[in-house]
């Protein structure tokens, strides 16, 4: 069977929705990566197998999957013919950080009403001019997601300790474009380089370089959907050159930056384009 890669991505004019991403993959497998935003996923055909926080998960029919920010995950087809999925990337105005733990514990929600509402939201987002409908549907979905997650919240205002791994993550986020060497990070954080790598990997389940690459690809996606040409995006997102961007972007998104940008441009011209 010939591998198929079809994607459509755009940034709607709806507060809270960072990106809409539709894809049909028959063979593409996502490597371990992270997002800085929430990933709300439904699968229309086939199934996806993925690991989240070192636990194997999947997307059985009629479920809604909610993957939290900063938690590593991957993904690959769980059926011979691949999968078709629709994804919403939501900012933290919809769900704050207190819901990350509950989402890690149970990311796949078997809720037919929620599944139907997410599908309706995708339909509204595909039609410019229906922003009020989309905002209304998103509000109902957010309320329903919080209702699912709230019973799992730990009692009391418990705050996670901010250790060395978190300090390195904050440094990587701050140096997203210019980058930082391991020796430089070790000097700034007063730790041995090897200890830094081990602490980060143990805390987040992903190596520092994998985290930085994923965040740069995420930055590139936003720039491309904003209309920036792929030739300019590499440097703005922190990549060495365009081939460097293309190599990592294709691994994590499934298509090249140029093809991804064209889908966003086509969506920007309207649903009939």
N, C-alpha and C positions, 0 to 999 in steps of 0.2 A: 504494500500500500504506500502511495506517495504521501510524504509528510505534508500536511496542510497547516498554514499559518494565516489566519484572517483576524485582523483587529480593527477596531474603531474606537477612538478616544477623543474626548473633548472636555472642555471646562465650561459648565453651564453657569448662567447668571442667577444662581440660587445660593444664598448664604449657607455655609456649612458643608457644601459639596465641593471638594477640592478637584475631583476628576471623575468622569464616567468612563468606564473601560469595558468594552465588549470584545470577546475573543473566541475563536474556534481553533483549537489545536488538536492535532492527531498524535504528535510525537514529542512536542516540546516539554522539557522538564525544567522547572525553575530551581536554581541552586538556592542554598540557604541565604536569606536576606531579611532586611527589616524595612518598615515604613515608619515615618514619624506621625502618621495619622491612622485612623481606624479603617479597616477593610471590611466592607459588608458585601458578601458574595452569595449569589445564587447560581446554580448549575441547571441549565435547561435541557441538556442531553449528555449522556455519559456520566462520569463521576471523576472527582479529583481525589487523589490520595496525598496527604501532606503530613509533615511533622510540625508540631507547635510546642515550643519549650520542651523539646526532647521526647514528646509523646506522639505516637502515631494517631492520626485522625483521618476522617474522610467526609465526603459530602453525599450522603445517600439522597435519594429522590425526595423532593418537597421539603428539604431543610433549608435553613438560612444559616450561613456561617459568618461569625463575627470575629475577626482577628484583631487583637489589640496592638496599639503602637509600641515600637521598641522591642517586641518579642519576636525572635527569629522564627521563620517558617520557610518551607520550600513547597514544591507542588509538582505532581506529575499525573498523567492520565491513569485512571484505574480501570479503564475498559479498552478493548482492542481498537475501537473507532475514535478514541480520544474524548474530548468534551467541548461543550459550548457553555460559556459562562458570561454572566453580567456582574460587574463589580462597581460599587460606589466607594470612593475614598472620602471619608468624612472627617472634618476637623474636630477639635476637642470642645467646640461649643455644643456639640451634640451629646458627647459622653466625656466626662472628665476622667482624670487618672485613677480615681477611686474604683472605677469599674474594670481596670485592667486585670487584676487578680481573678475576679469572678469569670471574666471572659476566657482567661487561660484555662480555668478549671472545666469549662463547658462551652466551647466555641460554636458547636453545631446545635441549632435550635429547631426542634421539630414542632413547628407552629404554622398550620396551613393559612391562617389569617395573615400572619406576618409575612409569609411567603407571597401571598397574593398582593399585599400592599406594596411590597418591594418591587414586584413586577409592574404594578400600576405606576409607581414612581418613575421607573425607567421609561415607561411610555410617555409620561408627561415631560420628562427631561429631554426627550428626543424631539420635542416640538417647541421651537422658540415662540414666545408669546403665552405659553402655559406656565409661566414661572409661579404665579399665585397658587395654582393647583399643586405644583411640585412642592412648594414651601409647606402647604397644608398637609400633604401626604407625608413629607419628611417629619413634620411635627408629631404626627400620629405614630410613625415608625419609631422615632426616638423615645416616645413615652412607652411604647411596647417593649423596646429593648431594655430600658431601665427597669421595667417591671420584671423582666426575666432575670436580670442580674442582681437586683437589689436584695433578694432573699439570701444570696450567697455572700454578701458583704460581711466582713469581719466586724464584730461589735466593737464600738469605741473608736476614738480618733487615733488609730495607730499609724505612725509614720515610719516608713522604711528607713533604715540607716543609710546615710550618704557616705559611702566608703571610697576607696581608691578607684574601683571600677567606674563608679558614677562620675568621679572627677575626670577620668580619662574620657568618658563619653561626652561630657560637657566640653572638654577641650577639643575633641574631634568635631563636634557640632560647630564650635566657634571658629575652627580652622578649616571649614568645609572646602573653601575655594583654594586657599594657599597650601593646605596640608601641614603636617608636622612629622618630623622624623621621630623614631622611637627613642633615640638618645635625647632629643630635645624634650620630648614628653616626660621622659624619666627625670631629667633635670628640673623641669617645672614642677613635677609632682613629688620630687624627692623619693624616688623608688627605683629599684633596679629594673632595667628593661625587661628581663625575663619574668620578673614578678608582675610587672604591669600586664604583660600578655596573658599570663596565667590567671590573674585576678579578673581581668575583663572577660575572658572566655568562660571562666567558671560562673561568673555572675549573670552573663547574658546569653550564653550558649552559642556565641559567635565570636570569631577573632576580630581584633580591632580593624585590620585591613578590610575584612569582609563588610563590617559595619560602615566604614567610611565609603567604600565603593557603592553600597546600596543607597546611602544617603545622597551621594553625588548623582546617581542615576535618577533618584526621585527628584532632585533639583533640576536635572536636565529635562525630565518629563514636563515639569511646570513651565520651563522656559520655552520648550517647543510648542506647548499648547497656547502660550502667550504670543506666538507668532515669530519668535526669534529663529533665524536661520540656523540649520544644523552646523554650518561652518563656524558660527560664533558661539554656539552653546558649549562646545568642549571646554574652552578656557573659562567661561563663566561658571561652569559647574565644577571646575577643579581638575579636569582631565588634562593629560600631557599634550595630546593632540587629537584630531578627529578619529584616526584609527583606534586610539586608546578608548575613546568614548564609544565608538561603534562596537568594539569587541565586548565590552562589559554591558552596554545597553542591550545588545541582542541576546546575551545570556540571560539577563534578568527580565526582559520584557517580552522577548520572543520574536521581535522584528527589529529592523534597523531604525536609527533615529529619523532618517529621511522618510521612510514609509510611515512611521508613527506620526510625524509632523503633517504628512499629507492627509491622513484621516482626520486630524483636528481641523485643518484648513477646509476640508470638504464639509465638515459639520458646521463650520462657521458660516458657510454660504446658504445654509438652510436645509430642511429635510428633503427637499426635492432635488438636491444637487447630486 
